[in-house]
Amino acid sequence: MRQAMATRKEVAELAGVSEATVSRVLNGVGPIKESTRARVREAAEKLGYQLNAVAASFARGKSGNIGVVLPHVPKVHLFSTYYFSEILSGIGEAVRESGQGLLLLYRDPGEAYDYASLFATQRVDACLVLGASYQPREMESIVRMAELGLPFCVVDQRYDDPRIPSVCADHVTGSYLATKHLLDAGRRRIGFLNGSARYSNSADRAQGYRKAMEEAGAPADPDLIYEGNYSRTSGFEAASAVRRDLERLDALVCANDRMAIGLIQGLREQGCRMPEALPVVGYDDSDAASLFDPPLTTVEVPFYEMGKLAAERLLEGRKSEEGLRPFRETLSTRLIVRKSSLI
């Protein structure tokens, strides 16, 4: 039956407008020209389009809050980590300037999280997702937000679905520059300590590392690629495996500064004179990188700017007549060389 088959896209095509405009007209949100409103309503009536209850509930209510969903990781103080603190600072600045509130929400990374319910219960007007991953259940829930046309943005996690708004950093180039820096210094047998494969930025860092190695005619050795979880502890624990391979290594790139520092500390405890025994390059340019002894050569990532931009794009979309259009923003990374690291 036609009434059950009608979609927002069909209404948009018949009315000659965007899908976002259809949502705004039928939800009664924002300034819309009366002629446009009439065309959309006529098309919806003709097709028998049924407005989604979740999207309608969200659009008609205003909580005054921008939601930020963070992973809850036991024994990890997220606000003390450079990554989350910088992104949240950027988000907070943009939200403060807008006059709206900020609502922090936690999800269990091991369980499915119903993002759409935040809108259905009118807890938030828009949503930013931090620490997202490739885990199937989480991806399904994020895709569901896109299908419902809800205003959200994923920060520093890239999905193939073009409907999912995201703000990321160019981690491929960042990791490439870190690896090439070592290659240009004459190092050839370069290892790589990456984060979990569940995150797109881990895949991007690995891609940049392999690209630099291949261009130099020294393809990456799979046996010299190690995995941590972006924590200092995981870097410390990786030291044993790296120590066993030390004679095969000229240098090592780490996917973040915390793992790099943990690795160096672990190798020192095992009697290695660092960085002479193994030059290590970090990633993130966290505060700890410049304070560490010796200071780390690392890659600067604009986490603060990423958070601020993501929040600004959401807020702009809320004000626009067309609503929030899907977008993908990628910010540049750059190498920070510190000579005291001996490279």
N, C-alpha and C positions, 0 to 999 in steps of 0.2 A: 504494500500500500504506500502511495507517494508520501503521505504525511510522516510515516515512520522513517523514510529514507532521506528526507531533506537534510542538508548540512549547511553550516554557516558559509562555506565556500560557495555553494550553489546560490544562496541568497545574495552574496556579494556580487557574483557574476551577473545575476539577473538585474540587480539594482545598479550595476556599474560603479561599485565602490570597493574599498578594501574590506577584508574580513574584520579588521580592527574597528572600522566604522560601523559595521553591522553590530558588533558587540556593544559599542558605546550607545548606539541608537536604542537597541532593544533593552539594554540595561539602564537607560536613562542617565548616562554619565556624560558630563562635559558639554561644552557648547557645540551644537550641531545646527547647520542650516536647515530651516524648515522644509525646503524642497528636498534635501537629502534625506531627512527624517521620513518624509512621506514616501519616497521611493523605496526605502528599506522596509518600511512597514508593509507596503503594498506587496513587495516581493516575498516577504516572509509569510504573509497571509496566503498568497497564491500557492506557495510551495508547502504550506502547512508546517513551517519550521517551528520546532519546539525548543525554546531557550533552555540551556542547561541550568539546572537548579543551583549547582555549586557556583558557577560563574555569576549567575544573577544575584545570589545571596551576597557574594563578595562586592560586586559592583555597586549595589545600592547602599551598602553600609560603609562608613568611614571610621576606622579605629584611630587614625592619627599616628599610627606606628609603622615604621619600616622594620620588618623582621629580619634577623640574622640567625641562621641555623648553623650551629657548630657541632662537630663530633664530640661526644663525651668519651674521653680516654682516661680510665682509672690511673691514678698516681702521676698523671701528666698535668702540669699547671699551664694550660694553654695561654693564659694572658702573660706569662713570663717568657714565652717563646717569641723570638723576633718575628717569625713568619706571621703568626696570628695577631700579635700586638700591632704591627705596622699596618696590616690590612684593616683591622678594626679602627685604628686611629684615622685612616683615610675615610672610612665609611662614616665614622662619628662626626668628622668635620663637615662633610657634605650634608648630613642629616641635620646637624646643628644649624647650619646656615639656612636650611629650608623651614625651620621652625617645627618640624615633626619630631616624634619620639622614636627611640630605638629600643626594640624588644629583642633580647637575646634568648635563644631557645636552643636546647641541646637534644641531640639524637644519639641513639646507640648505633655505632657503625655496623654492628652485627645483626641488626634488625631492620625490617622495612619501616620506612617513615612516611606518613601520609602528609605530604606538603600541602596538598589541596585543602585539607581540613582546616588549615590555618586561616584560609580565606573564607571558607564556608561558615566558620564561627566568628568571622569578622575580627579576628585577633590582630591581623595586619592588613595594610593596604598594598604592600608590595614585599617581596622576599628576596634576600641575598643568601646564597648557599656557599659556605666555606668548607673546605676539606672533603669535597665530594669525590667519588671514585667511580670505577668501572663496574662495581658490583651490580649484578643484574637487577636485584630488587630496588636498589637505589636509583638506577637508571630508569626503571619503569615508572617510579614515582615522579621523577623529574620530567620525563616525557609527558606524563599525565598533565602536569601544569601547562606545558606547551600546547597540548591538545585542547585544553580548556581556555586558552588565551589569557592566562593569568600573568600579571606583571612580576617577573622574577629575573634574576641573573645569577649565573654560576661564576664564581671567582677562582681563577687558576686551575680550572679543570675543563678540558676541551672534549666535546662530544661531536660525533659526525653529523648528528641530526641538525640541519640548518635552522630549525625552529627554536632551538635552545639558545637564548642570549648568553654571552660569556665575555669576560674580560680576563685575558691571560698575559703572560710574559713570553717573550721569544726565547724559550729554553733551549731550542735546537742551536741557535746562534751562540747563546751563552756558554753551553757546554763545548761547542766547537772551538770557541775562542780560548777557553781554559786549556783544552787539549793541545791546540796549535801552539800555544805559548810554551808548553813543555817540549813539543817537537822542535820548535825553532831554537830552543836552548840545547838541542842535541840529544834529547831523550827519545828513545825509540820503543822501549818495552814499557809501555804505560798501562797501568792497571786502572780499573774504574770501580768505585764503590757507589752503588746506586741505591735509591729508595725502593719502596714496594712497587711492583708492577701494576698494582691496581689503580695507580694514578697516571693520568696522561702526561704530567710533567716529568715523571720518571722515564716514560717512553721517549719523550722529546730530548731529555738529557742524554739518554743512551744513543739516540740517533745522531746528535751532534758530535759525541765522542767517536762513534764509528766512522762518521763522515770525515773527520779530521785524520783519523788513522789511515783510512783507505786512500785519501788524497796524498798522504805522505808515503804510500807504498808499504805501510806496515799494518796490515789488517789486524783488528782487535783479536786477541787471544781469548776465547771463551773461558779458559781456566783462570784468567786474570781479571774476571769480572765478578764482583762480590755484591751481595745484597744486604742492606740494612733496612731500617724503617724511619730514617731521618732523625732519630734520637742520638744523643751523645753516647748512651749506653750501647746502642747497636754498633756504633763506630768502635767503641772500646772492645766489644766482643769480636769484631771482625779482625782485630789485631793479630790474633793467633793464626788465622788462615793467611794473612798477609805476611806475617813473620816467616811462615813455612816457605812462602814463595819469594822471599826477599832477594835471593840470588838471581831470580828471573826478572826482577823489576828494576826499572830505571827511575820511575816516578809513579805517582798515583793521583787521579782526579777523584774528588768526592762530590756527591750530588748536593751536599749542603755543608755549612761550616760546623754545625753541631757534630756530625759524623766525623768530619775531618779532625776536629779537636779530640774527640773520643779516641779515634784511631791513633793519633800521635801520642796521646797519654798512655794508651795500651802498649804501644811499641816501646815507649820509654821504660815502662815497668818491666818489659821483657829484655831490657839491657841494650836497646838500640839508641844510638846517639842521633837525635833528630834535630834538624832535617838532613844532616849529612848522610845518614843511612838511606833515607828515602824522601826526596822532596815531595810535598803534598800540596795540592791546590784545592781550595774550598769553593763554596758556591753560596751566594745570598748576600755577601758583604754585611753580615750582622755586626753588631757592636763588638761581639766577642772576637771577631776576626782581627780587628785592629788592636785589641788589647792583649791578645794571646802572645806568648813568647816562643818563637819569634812571630811577629804579625803575619797573617796568612795572605798570600796572593789569592784573590777570590773573584767572583762574578757579582756585580751589583745588579739587583733585581728591584724594580720600582714597586714594591709591595704597597706602600702608602698610596701612591698614585693609582694603582689598580683598584684599591678599595674605594677611593674617592670617585674615580671615574664610573665605576659600577653603580654606586649610589646615585650619582648625578644623572646617569642615563635613565635609571628607574624613575627618578623624580621628574625628569623632563617628559618622559612618556606619560606620566600621570596627568600632566597639564595639557598635553597635545590633543588636538581634536581627533587625530588619527590613532591615538593610544600608543602603546609601546610596540614598536616594530622589532622583529628579531634582529640582533646585531652581534657582531664578533669584533672585538677590539684586541689587538696584540701590541703590547708595549715593548720597547727595546731593552736589551740587557747590554752590559759592557764589562770588560775585564778591568779589575783593579790590581795593578802590579805593586807589590811591596818588596823592595830589594832585599830586605833583611831575611826573606824566606829562602835566599840563596839561589833563586831562579830568575 
